[in-house]
Amino acid sequence: MLAAPFVYNDPGVAVTLGEYAIDTLPRALGVAGVGVLWLFVAANLIDLLAAAGAYLTGAFLAPGDESRRV
């Protein structure tokens, strides 16, 4: 998605998003913008999963601490 503005007009590359062809610069920039937004969403989801994993690891490895009970 992020490379769409660089390859949308390349004759050897067909950029499609579902049934829509990305064949103009405004469409390619729009797709790249969506790609940047998706990058931030994915990074935050990974951060959330890592925090949940850290919490569960601490809860499972601290058997005497009743305040962090799962």
ABEGO torsion letter per residue (X at the ends): XAAAAAAAABAABBBBBEABBBABAAAAAAAAAAAAAAAAAAAAAAAAAAAAAAAAAAAAABAABAAABX
